[in-house]
Amino acid sequence: MRYYDGVKEIDCLLASKVSKKNSEKLLALIRTDVAFENYFFSKVKKISWFIFLKNADYFNPERVPHNIPEWNVCSYIENVSEQINLPRNKKYINELLQIIKDVSNHKDADGHHIDNYGTWLNFVKILLNIPREKISFDVIELIPIWLDSRLDASLVGSELGLKLLPKFLHDDPSPEDITKAERIVDFITQVKSIKLDEERAKLYDKEEEYKLIVDLYWVKEIFEKYSKDIGEKCTNNIIDALSDRIQVLLKRDESLIPFETNSNAYLLALSSDNGTCSVEVFDVGGKAEFNVYEQIYRKKKREEPSIKALSIDETSLDDFTVKVFEFLTTDEPFKSSDESQMKRDIHNLYCNFYNRETYASLHDESRTHHTSPLEVLSFALKSILLFKAKKHIDETKEILAGFFDEKYLYFPKMALYIVGKNINIYSDVFWEALEKDTSNLIFGGIYFGDELKHVLENLSDLSSHQKELIIKKLNDVPGYVPDEDAERYITEWKQERCQALMKFPEFKKLYESLKSQTGKDVGLHAAVGEIHVRDGWGHSSLTKEEILQMLSTNKLPSYLKNFKSKGFWEDGPTVGGLAKLIKECAAENTDKFIDKLPPFNDTGFIYVYEILDGIKEAWNNKQDIAWGKFIEFIYQYIDRDEFWKDHFIVEKDDFLGGANHFWIIGVVTDLIREVSRDDARPFDETCLKKSEQILFLVFDNLEAEEEEEISDYVTHALNSSHGKTLSAFINLTLRIARTNDKKGDKAEIKWSAEIKDKYDELLEKKIIESYTFLGRYLPNLFYLDKAWAEEKVKDLYPDSVDRYWEAFMDGYLSIGTVYNDLYELVNPHYEFARSYTFKEKHDNEHLVQHIALGYLLGFDKRGLDNTESLIRKVLDGWKPRQISDIVRFLWSQQRYLREEPEGDKKIVEKIISIWSWIYENKYKDKSKADITEDDRGILSDLGRLTVFLPHIDEEYSRWLLLSVPYLKMRGSSFVIESLNKFDDAGSVGYVGKIFLKMLEYFIPDFYKKHHIRSIVEKLYQYDQNDYANAICETYGKKNQDDFLRDLWEKNN
């Protein structure tokens, strides 16, 4: 039976009354073809079909696809679930739940559950339609099966969290409903360990990483929407589950601390496994403590065995410190160590192991971009606790007290956050924790700064005992004290805490006393995130008006010479901020600055750089420049030893220390290059000559860079000092040549002997950029001095590869244009490069594009039939990557071709000739079994050349039929669009044959379906009904897509 004949019959039966006779007839029909079955289940809605389908075993788990596609029955049982609200249909609830249980619990012969996320997604939708009291715990407990997928479980997880979860939280839920909601939360926040592939394991220096079973985005959205309901309605089970998961994510592999004793450095290591701490000491061979830090930060592997080792049960900080100190000091060399310093090192070792996720403030609402499981679960815990704290005070107090006792410092930090947000309710929890904190972690640690600040600032009153307790904590030495300037650090540490208590007179007085010692205002803050550091370049010490006033009186250079930035950690004016504002002034007041440039002759690099850059900006904004004065200043500024020896660096140790003489060279050469390119704007001959002298001066002083590995020579040349200078040099020379041409000087050699000699000198010195730009600027150099350019290109004809030849080719291949008068000159280089693999991938692509263009445009006179032609040698050499590059390049030429010009027709003929050659010589007699993966890619690419075919005949159809099985790899849509362009009867018949063959391998389904409809319409128009009907039915049967059904019905 034809597909659409069967579909018509199914439609008729679905429209009829459901009866035993009709059901037998329909079931008999759909059993003949799975396509009829799929169509039926996509259309059936009546609940009365349920019993017949159940009796016919259609709900049997054995029928469910193990992975994909989706179980075709799902759409129907979901329709059934939408009808159970009617009293007469209540009986189907248990039927649906039984189907869900049977399918979910089903295992194959190997003991594996079904892994079909589409089916699980439908099951969630069905549960949404079933009253919550009917959904038993054994159904909820199926959720882990649905989430345990080799594919992404996030779609299922998002439906569970965003839709099923609120079903059990809203509308006065019962205790049973709450327990079900808690189970759903537990399932969707599960953490799993993922083994990393070798490359990522090496990159991240670990074998595995943790991921949430549901995508971070969805988990965050779930808790954004439902934290209030969860916090107010759920038990502490949710908090416990999230806390357990967070603990897993907080765990570090180890903590490492370097310490010194008797002028020798050691490494102290802490790790933990199953409740047991291991402490080891490593002798790092007499290295300085700085080198030990380097070993830590670079994660260098330790190959030497430990010299001491201790195993103890996980314990509190105080107990840990005592036991490890006793262990270390039993013998030399540690016996005579400084006790306080060693205990601080042990303290830091412990804290570093347990301090993950404590540096940023929990009060920082700007941290909304959560990109890790730890950040998302932390957001969830924080959000739920905030709501729970408002409604369930006793429960929350119990949670917070437990958090303060946790080893992982994240939990006391979270407790402080909740207390700070609700100080009037939970201040007693804070004071109790502070009393018990013998290690002074809460008050003294660096991990809780912002959280502690909010607690202290929000306190409304203090008892005498509480004041005494704070004074006691202030007099305890903090756990971390830097070696350098320790006394000042401790003073600031006390001052920060007093600042948060300034509403109380005694602490305000103490704050002022401490401030008199430090000389600045300080306050508690997060370890990271809210520390106030310099913003970018900083700000200027002068206004624009002040800069211009000092410029007019020649006082600005002296001011710049004496100005110093405030420190990096201070909020004050900086050299960078001042320099940036000077650039703005120079761009807006160019003439004023140029008139006043001479006094800046001894001004620091960063300021001069910004002035020049501002003038360059003015030029780019079409402002005229007084070039004579400007160029003269540049020459005077750089023509001295002090310039080249970097005597004008400003604040060398600051991050502006990079502003050296190379910065000046860069901006000067950029400006000369840009000015030289624009013939429409004035730049008189005197300036041209002076610019030439500047560039000669730069060349004479630049030192050759150390030889380094370069893969992209062009990028290197465009960014190096030699390259920037040479680019300016060539562009200036071209400007001079064009100027002379306009004056009527039509000399064959268009550059001076001095300029030519300088380029020869660069080549002789093996300056790599001179070879790169010999290639990149070859057409320009050919214009300047044809004989010289030819000589240099021929000098590079290679016997073997060296970096200078590769630099030349990288430059030449980067041009993007192939020149007829250069083609034969460069031909030997093309020839050699054919067999060479460039480090830069684009060079390999550009090489074959050059060769293909030479063939298409007729620059290579030898043609495809001549085995000595370059295009033929590439084809005969048959490197798959080169062939694919050529074919894709040929296809791209459609964008540049028009329909009329004769030249374009010849190009199209040449493209078709290459396709013909490949078919005849490589694939005509090749069996399908011998087709390699590379062949598949090439054949797929060849299919896109259909766009160039004038028609389709028997020969062309053979080429296309060979490509058809592989068109899905690379752009079947392009081929279909091209097939649709054929309107003649002869071509249309072949189009039908080709398209139907394509459907045997895959079903093209893209957004421009009108091309497919158009092809089918033409097939019917030219009486190719067999092809047309087959295409229509294939889309209906295999793709369940009826967009061609009307055409079939119209013509049948």
N, C-alpha and C positions, 0 to 999 in steps of 0.2 A: 504494500500500500504506500502511495506517495505520502510524504510527511504532512503536507497541508490538507490532504484529503482526510487523514486521520485526525488532525487537529480540528477540522470542521465537525467531525463526528463526536469528538470529545466535548466540544462546545455545546453541541445539541443535547448530549446526555446530561451535562452539567445544568443545562437550563430546564431539563425535565424533572419530574418528581422522582425523588430517591426511592427506589424499590429494589427488591431482590433481583428481578429480571434485569433492570437497568444496571444494577451494580455488577451482575455477572457479565453482562455485555461489555461494560466499561473496563472491568478488571481484565477481561480476556484481551481487550485491545491494548491496554497499556503494557501488558506483559510481553507483547510482541516486539517492543522497541523501548529502550530506556529513554529515548527522546520523548516518546508519548507520555511516559511516566513523569518525566521532569515537567513537561508542559501541564499535565493534569494537576500536579501538586502546586504549581505556581498559580493556578487559577481556582482551585476548589476552595470553597469557604463554608459550605453548609455543614453544620455539626452532625447532621444525620448520616453523613458518610462515615463517621468515626467507627461505628461498630463493624461495618463491612470491611474497612481497612484493617482494623485490629484482627478480625477473624482471618483475613488474608495474609496475616503475618508481616504487615508493612511496618510495624513498630518494633520489630525484633532488632535488638542491638547488633546482631550479625550483619545487618544491612547498612550500618553506619560506616562511612569511609573513615579509615583510621586517621588520616591527616586532612587532606583536601581532596575533592571539593566539599562544600557544605552538604550535609545530609538533606536530600531534597524534601523530606517529610516535614522539616522544621517549620517552614512557612505555614503549613496547614495546622499543625498542633498549636502554633502561636495564634492563628485565627480562632481556633477552638477556645483557647484561654481567654480571648476577648469577649466570648459569648457566655461565660459561666456565671455572670452576674444575674442572669435570668433564673428564677427558682427551678424551672424544669431542667436546667442544665447543670445544677450543682453536683450531680452524680459524676460529672466528668473530671472534677477536681482531683479525686484520688487516682483516676486513670492517668491524668497528666503527670502527677507526682510519681506514679509508679514507672512511667516511661523514663522520666528524668533519673530515677534511681537505677533502673536496669541498665540504661545506656552508660551512665557515669561509672557504675561499678564493673562494667564488662571489661574483660581482659582477653587479649588474643592468646594464641597457643604459646607464645613466649612469655606470657605473664605481664604484658604491657597494657596499660589503659589506653583508651582512645585518646588521640591528641588532635582534636578538631575544634579550633577556637570558634569557628562559625557556629557550630552546634552549641557550644557552651554559651555563646552570646545569646542565642535564641532561648536557651533554658533560663537565663537571667530575665529576659523579657517576659517569658511565661510566668515566672514567679512574681513579677511585678503585677500581674493580673489576678493572682490568687490571694485570697484574704490571708493576712499574716498569721492568724491563729491556726490556719490549716497547714502552714509550712513547718514541719517538724524539725527537731534538731538533727535527725539523721540526714535530712536534705541539706541543711546548712553545712554539715560536716563533709559534704561532697565538694565544697568550694576548693580545697587544696588540689583536688584532681584537675579541676578546670584551670587552675593557675600554674600547674606543673607542666609547662609546655616547652618544647624545643624552639617553638616560634615565640613571638612577642605576646605575652599575656596581658599587655596593658589595656587593650580594648575591653577585654572581659573585666579586668580589675577596675577600670573607670566606671563601667556600668554597675558593678557591685557596690562601689563606694559612693557614686553620685546618685544612684537611683534606688538600689535595693536597701542600702544602709538606712536612709531616712525613713523607709517604710516601717522600720522597727523602732524609730526614735520619736516620730511625730504622733500627735493625737493621743495623748495620755497612754503611753505604752505600759504594758504589764511588766512585772519582774522577769517573766519568761522572754518577753520581747527584748528587754535590755540585754539579757544574756546572749540572745541571738545577735544583737547589734555588736556586742563586744567580741563575739567570735568572728564576725565579718571584719572588724577593725584589725583583729589579731592576724587574720589571713592576709589582708591586703598590705600589711606593713612587714611581712616576712622579709628577712634578709638572706641572700644566698651568696655563696662564694663562687666566683668565676675564675677558672684557670686562664691565665693570659697566654697568648701565643708567644713564641720565642722573641719576636721583635719588640713587642710591648713589654715583655718581662725584662728585657735588657734595658729598655728606655726608662722604666719606672723602678728598676732594681727590686722587683718582687715577683713572686711566682703567681700570685692570685690577687683578686680585688673583690670587694663586696659590692653587691648591687641590690636594690630593692626589687622584689619580684614584680612589682608594678612600676611603670615609669614615674620618675620623680615629679614630672609636671602634674600628673593626675593625682598622685598622693597629696601634693601640696594643695591642689584645688579642693580635694575632698575635705581636708582639715580647715581650709579657709571657710568653707560653707558650713561645716557641721561640728566644729570644735565647741561651740556654745552648747549644743544639745548633748554632746558627749560629756563635756565637763560637768554639766548640771544634772544629767540623768544617769550616767554610768558609774559603776563602782570603781574602786581603786585597782581592779584587775587591769584596766587599760593602762594606768600609770606604770604598774609593775611590768607589763609586757613591753611597753615602749622603753622603759629604763633598762631592761635586760638587753634589748637590741642595741640601744645606744652604748651600753658597756662593751659589747662585742666590737663596735665600730671605734670606740675610744682606745682600745688596746694597742699599744705600740709593740713592735718586735723587741726593741731594747732602748735603753737610755745610756748615753755615753757622756762622761765628764772627764776632762783632763785635770790633773792636779800635780803640783810640784812639791818635792821634798828633797832637801839637801842639794838643791840646784839641778835636780834631775826630774824629767817629766814622765808621768805614768798615765795610763788610761784606765778609768774605772767604768765597768759595764754592769748594767742591771737588766735582767730579763725575767720573765715569769711564765710558768706553765702549770696549769691545773692547781693553782693555789700555792705553789712553791716559788719563792724568789731565788734567783741565782745571781750572786755578786762575784765578779771576776776582776782581777787586776792584771794589766798587761804592761810589760816593760817595752817602751817604744824606742829603745836604743839610743838614749841620751839626747833625743830631740828636744827642742825648745817647746814650751807650751803652745806657742802659735802654730807650730807644725802639727801638733796633735789635733788642734782645732781643724786644721786643713784636712787631716785624715778623716775626721768626723763628717765635715760638710761635703767632702767629695765621696763619701761612702766607700773609702778604700777598704778592701778586704784585709782582715787580719789573718796572717798565716801562722804567726808565732803562737805558742801555747801560753795560757795564763800562768802567772807566777804565784798567784793565790786565788783560792775559790771558796765560796761559802754558800750553803743552801739553807734557807730559813723559810718558815711559813709566812705567807702574806700577812702584814701587820700594819699598825699605825705608824705615822711618821716618827713620833718620838721613840717608839720601841725599835724601829728600824735603824734610826740614827745611833742609838746606844749600842745595839748588837754589832753593827758594821764597824763602828769606831773601835770597839773592843777587839774585834776580829783583826782589823788592820794593824793595830798598835801592839800586837803581841810580840813582834820582833822587828829588827831593823830591815830596811831603812826607815820604816814608817813610825817606829817607836818614838823617835825624837821630833816628829812633825809638830807643827803649830796646831794645837788642839782646836782652837776656835775656827781656824781656816779649814781644817779637815772636816769638822762637823758641818760647816757651811757647804762644803763640796758634797758631802753625803746627803745633806738636806736637798740640795739642788738635783742630785742624782735621782732621788725619790720623786721629787716634784716634777721633774722633766718626764718621768715615766708615766705620771698620772695627770699631766696638765693639758692634754689635747683638747682643743675647742674651748680654750679659756681666755684667749688673748683679745678677742673682739668683744665689744659690749653687747649684752643682751638687750639693752635699751636702744641700740642703734637701729631705728626703723628704716634706715636707707638700705639695710642689707636684705633686700627682697629677692635677690637673684640666687636662689638655692640650687647648687649644682652638684651636690653630693648626697648620698644617703644620710650621712650624719647631719648635714644641715637641714634636710627636710624633716627627719624625725625629731630633731631639736625644735624646729618650728612647731611641729605637732604637739610635742610635750608642753612647750611653753604656752601655746594657745589654749590647750585643754586646762592646764593648771590655773590660768588666769580666771577662767569661768568657774572652775570648781572652788577656787579660793573665796569667791563671793557668796557661794551658797552652802558649801559643806565645810564649815570651819574646823570642826574637830577632826574630820578625815584629813583635811589639808595640813593641819598642825602635825599629825602623825607622819604624813609624807615628808614634810619639810624637815622635821627632826631626823628622820632617816637619811635624808639627803645630806644634812650636815655631818653625818657620821661616815659617809662614803669616802673611800680612798681616792676615787677619781674626782678631781677637783671641779670638774664640770658640774657635779650635782650640788655642792655647796654654793657654787656660783648661781645656779638656777634657783636655789632656795633664797639667796639674798635678793635676787631679782623679784621673786614673788612677794617677799617681805617688803621690799621697797615700794612696790605697787600698792600694798595694803598694810602700811605701817601701823595704823590704829588697831588692826585686828591681830597682827602677828609679831608685834615688837617683843613680846615675851619669849617667842621662839628664838629670836635673834639674841637676846641677852643670855638665854640659857646656853646657846651654842657658843657664844663668846666666852662665857665662864669656863666651859669645858675645853676650849681651844688652847691647850698648853703649848702648842707649837707656834701660836700667833699667826696662823695661816690666814684666818679671816681678816684680821685687822692689818697684818703686816705683809701679806703676799702681794705680788705684782699682778695676780690673776683676776682679782675681784674689784679693781679700782673703781670703775664706774658704778657697779652694783652697790658697793659699799658707800660710795658718795650719795646715791639716792636714798639709802637707808638713813645715813647720818643727817642729811639735809631735811628729811621728812620727820625726824623725831620732834615731838612737840614739847617734851620736858625731859629732864634728867633727874633721877634721885641722887642723893649723896653717894650711895654705893655705886651707881652706874658711872658717875663722874670719876670716882676712885678707880674703877675698873678700866676706864678709858686711859687715865693717866698711867696706870700700870702697863697697859698695852703699848702706849707711846714710849715708855722707857725700855721696853724690850727691843733688842736689836732685830731688825727685819731679817728674814731668811736669806735674802739676796743682798749683798753689799759688794759693789765693784772694788777691785784692788786700788784703782786710781781715785784719789780724792774721796775716800770713804766717809770722812767726817762731814763734808758738805752734802754728800748723798743722804746721810741719815738725817741731817737737819732739814733738807727739803722734804724727805719722807714724812717727818713729823708735821711739817708745815702744811703739806697736802691734806692730811687728815683733819688738822685744826681748821682749815679753810671750810670744810663741809660742816663744821660745828660752830661757825661764827655767830649764830643767833644767840649762843650762850656766852655771856660776858667773859668768863674765865678763859674760854678757848679762843675768843677773839683777841684777848690780851696776849695770850701765848702765841697766836698767829703773828701779831705785829712784832713781837720780840724775835721770833724766828725770821721774819721777813727782813728785819734790820741786819741779820747775819748773811742772808742769801742775796739781798738786794733786788728781789723780784717777786712778783705774784705767782703762785703756783696753786694747783688744785688736783684732786684725784681725777684720773681718766683711765680709759681702757688701755691695755698694753699696746694694742694697735687699733687703728680705725678712727680715733678721735685725737691722737697726738697732733698738736699744731706744728706743722713744718712749713717751710717755705713753699709757696704756691708757684710752681713753674719757675719762671725767671725771677720772681719776687717783684717788688714795686720800686718805683723811682724815688730818689731823694729830692728831685726837682720837678716842678711843673713845666709844661711846655713854655709858658710865658717866661719863666725863670731861665730856661735853657736858651731861648732866643735872646733874652736880655744879656746874658753872659757871653753869648756868641758875638753880639754886636760890639762888646767892649773887650773882646779877646781874652776874657777871663775864664772861659769854659775849659780850654786845655789844661790850665793849672788846676782847676777844680777837679777835673777827672784824674789827674795824676795823683792827687792826695786822697781821693775818696776811697773808703773801705766799706765792704758789705758788713751787715750784721751777720751773726752766726747762722748756720743752716737751720738750727732748731729754734731760732728766734724770729719774731714777727717784726722785721725792720727793713729799711731800704737796702737794695743790693745793686751790685755792679750790673747784673743781668737786667734788672728792671730799669735802671737808668739808661743802659745801652739801647734797650728796645724803644724807649720813649724818644731817644735821640734819633733813631731810625725814622720814626714817624715824623719828627720835625724836619729831618733832611728830605724826606719824600714830599712834604708839603711846602718847604721853603728852600728849594734846590739852589736857586741863584744866591741866596744869602749864605748858604753853607759853602758853595764853591768859591765865593769871594773871600771867605774867611778860612780857607783850608790851610794855607802855609803854616800858621801857628800850631797846627795839629801834627807837625812833622815828628814829634817825639811822643805822641799819644799812643796809649796801649792798643794792642791788636783788636780787642773786642769792640772798642768804640769806633775805631777807623773802619772795621768791617761793617758795622751797622750803618755808619754814614754812607759808605760806598753802596751798600745794599739798598739804602733808602733812595739814593740817586738813581740806581738801577731800576727801582720800582717806579720812580717818576718817569724815566725813559719809556718803560713798558706802558705807562699810562698816557703816552703820546706827548709828553712835555719836552720842549726843546732844552738842550743842555749846552752850556758854554764849555765845549769840549777842550779848548786849548788850555785853560787854567786847570781843568780837571785832570787831563792826561799828564800835564807837567807835574802836578802834585804827586800822582801815583809814581811817576818815574823817580822823583826825588825821595819819596818815602821808602822805596824798595832798593834804591841804589846805594847800599852801605852794608857793612858787615853786621852792624847791630840788628838789622832786619833779619838777615839769614841765620843769625845765631840766637834768635828768639829772645832778644833783650826786652821786648815790649809785651810779654805775657802779663796779664793782669790776674792777681790772686791765683797763683799756680796750683795751690792745693785745693781750690774750690772746683766745682763741676764745670766752671768756665775755663779751667786750665787748658782745655783743648783748643782754645782760641789762639793759635800760633800763626806763623807766617804762611802756612798752607791755607788757612782760611782766607787770607788776603789774596793769595794767588788764585784761589777758586773764584772769588767774586770778581776780580779784575778780568780774568780770562773769560768768564761767562759773559761779562759786559762787552768785551771786545768782540767776542763771537756774535752776540746778538746784534750789536751795532753794525758789524760788517755784513750781515745778511740782508739788511734793509736798505736797498739802494734809493728808496723814495725819500729817505730822511738825510739831512745834511751831515757830512763828516768830512771836513776838508782835507786836502792832501797833506798839510802839515801834521794834522792829527793822525793820519794814516801812517806817516813816517815815524812819528813818535810812538805810536802803538807797536809798530814793528820793532823799535828799539827796546821797548818794555819786554816784548816776548823773547827777543834775543837775550836780554838780561836774565830773564827767568830761566831760559834753557841753560845759560852758562853757569847758573848757580844750583840748579836742581841736580841732586845726586841720583844715580841709577838705583832703583829699588832692588832689594834682595830678591833673587829668583824664587818664585813661589809657584805652587800648583794653581793653575788657572783653568777653569773649564769654559767660562763665558768671557772670551777676550773682549768683546765689544762692551759689555757692561763694565768690565774692569777699566777699559780705556776711557769710557765716558765719565768715570768717577775718580780716576787718579789724577794727580797734579800734572804729570807728563801728558796724559791724555787730554785733559782740559786745555792745557797750553797749546798742544799741537792742533787741536780742533779749532781754537781761536786763530792760530797761525795760518792754517789752511784757508779759513773763511776770510781772514784779512787779506791774504794773498789773492784770493778770488775777487774781492772787492776792488783791490788795486788794479787787477787785470781788466775788470769790467769798466772801471773808470778810464783806463787807457784806451779801451775799445771805443768808448763814447767820444773820445778826443780824436779818433781816426787812426790810432796806432794799432794796426792790424798785424802785429808781429806774430810770427809762428810760435816763438817761445815767449810766454806771457808772464814769466816771473824772473826776478833778478838772479844773478849768479850767486849773490849772498844767501838768498832764501834757498835756492837749490842746494848749495853747499851745506847749509844747516841741516836740511833733510837728509842729505847723504851722511852727515856726521852722526845723526841720530840712528840711522840704519847701521852704520859701522860700529857704533857703541852697543848695538843689540838692545836698544830701548824697545821693549816689546810693543808699546803703543804705536810706534812708528810703522810696524809691520801690520798691525790691526787696521790702522787708518790708511795705509797704502791700499788695502783692499776696499775698505768702506768708502774712501774718497777717490777710488780709481777713475771713475768717469770725470771727476773734476781735475784730477792730476793729468789725465789724458788731454784735457782742454788746455791746461797750463803749459804742458811740455810733452807732446806725444812721444817723441823719441826717448826721452828720459823714462816716461812711464812704461813704454814697451821694454826698455832695457831692464828695468827693475823687476817687472813681471817675469821676464825670461830668466833673469838671474835666480829666480826662486823655483824654476822648473825642478821638481824634486826627483832625486834618486831614492831618497828615504825620507821619512817624516821627522821633522823637528818642530819645536814649539813655535818657531818663527813662521814656518809655512802654515801651520794650523791657525796662527793668529791672523795671517793674511787671508786665508780662506774664510775664517769666521767673519772677518770684516766684509769681505766681498759678498758672501752669501747672505749677509744681513741687509743688503741694499733693497731687495724686493723687486728690482727691475732688471731685465736682461737686455743688454745693449748689442745691437747688430755689429757695430764696429769693434767691439771688445770680445765677441764670442770666440772667434778663431784664436785670438791672443791667449785667452784663458783656457782654451780647449784642453791643452795638456794637463792643466790642473784639474779640470773636470775628470779627465781620463784617470788620473792617479787617484783622485778622491773617491771614484766609484768603488774601489776595493778597500777603502779605509772607513773605519767607524769613528766618527767624531765624538768627543766627550760631550759636547753640547748637542742634545737631541735635535734641536731645530735645524742645526747645520745639515744633518742627514736628510731632513725633509726638504730644506731649501735647495740642496744639491740636485735632487731628482726633479724638483720643480724647474730649476734653471735648465736642466737637460730637456725636460718636456716642452718648455716654452721655446727653446732653440729649435726643436723639431716642429712645433705647431706654427711658429712664425717664419719658418724657412731659413733661419740663420745657419743651421747645420744643413748644408746642401746635399748631403749624402743620402738622406731619406731612410725610410723604414726597411726597404729591401736591401740596402747596402749594409753588410755585416760590420763595416768599419764605422758606421754612424754611432753616435753616443747613445741614442735612444735604443738602437738595436743591441748594443753591448749591454745596456742595463737589462733588457728583456732576456737576452741570452744568458746573462749572469744569474738571473732569476733568484734574487734575494727577496723573500716574501715581503719583508717590511718595505723595501724599496718599491716593489710592485704595487702594494696597497697605497703607498704614498702617491705614486703616479696616478693611479686610478682615481683616488679621491681628489687629487688636484685637477684632473681632467673634468670630473663632474662639476667642480667649482667654477669652471669656465662658463657655464650656462649664464651666470650673472652678468657677464661682459659681452655676450654675443647678441647680435640683433638678427633679424630675419632676412633683411635685404642684401647687405653688402656681399659682394662676391668673395672677398677675403675671409669673411666669417664662414661662408659655406665650405671653403677649402679647409678651414680649421676643423669644422664638424666632420668632414670626410676623413681627416687624419685621425680624429678621436675614434671614429668607428673602425678605422683600419687597425688601430692598436687592439681594440676589442676582438676584431677578427683574428689578428695574429695570435693573441693569447688563446682563443678558442681552438684554433687549428693546431697550434704547436704544443699546447699544454693540457688541454682537457677533452678534446674531441674523442680520443680513444682511451681515456682514463676511466677505469671502473670505479663505481661508487665506493667500493671497499678501500680503494687506494687514495681517496680524498682525505687529506690531512686537515688539521684544525686551521693551519695557515691557508690552505686552499679554500676552505669554507669562507674565511674572511674575505679573501680576494674575490670569490664568486659573488658574495653578497655585495661588495663594493661595485663590481661590474654591472649588477642589475640596475644600479642607479643611472648608468649611462643610457638607459632607455630614453631619457629626455632628449637625446640627440638623434634618435632614429627617425627617419622621414616617414616610415610606414613599418608594418610588420609583415614579413613574408615567411616562407618556410625556413629560410636560412636564419633570419633573425630570431624566429621562434625557438629554434634549437639552442641558440645562445641563452635565451631567457629561461627556457625550461631547465637548463643546466644550473642556473643560478637560483631558481625558485625555492628549492629546499632550504636555502640558507639566508633568504631575504629578511627573515625575522631578526637576524643578528644586527643589521645596520640599516634601518630605515625603509621598511616595506612601504610605509606611507608615501615616500617619494616615488616609488615605482608605480604604485596605484594611481597617483596623480598623473604620472606620465602615460600610463596605459589609457587613461580617460581622454587624452588629447586626440586619439585616433578615431576618425569619423567615417573612413571609407569601409565599404563592405568587406573587402579582403582582409584588412587589418583587424576589424572587429571580431571576426571568427577566430583568429589566432589569440586575440585578447581573452576571449571566453575560455579557450583551451588552457592558456597560461594561468588565468585566475583560478580556474577550477583545480589545476594542479597545485597551486599555492595552498588551497584549502585542505589538501590532503596532509599538509605538514603543520599548518597553523592557521588560526582564524584572525586575519587582520581586523582589528577593532580600534579605530582611531576617531578623533573628533570630527574629521571631515568626511562623514559618511555619505555626503552628497556625491562624492566621486564614485563610490561603489554603486549607488542608485543609478547614476548616469550611465555607468558601464552596463548594468543590467538592462536599462531601458533601451540602449542601443542594440544589445543582443536580441531583445524581443523585436525591435524594429527591423532587424535584418534576418529575421526568421531563424535565429540561433537559439530556439526555445529549449533545447536539451541542456545547453550550457547555462542559460538563464535560470531555468527551473532548478537545476542542480545547485547553483549558487544560492538561490533563495532558500531552498530546503536545508542546505548545509548551515546557513546562518541560523535558521530556526531550530534545527536539531541540536547542533553542537554548542551554539552560543545563547540559545534561548532569547534570541533577539528578533523581533517581528518587524523591523524597519523595512523589510522587503516584501512582507506578506501581501500588501495591497497590490504590488506589481504582479505577484504570482496569481492572485485571484482575478485580476483584470485580464490576464492573458491565458487563463486556463478554465 
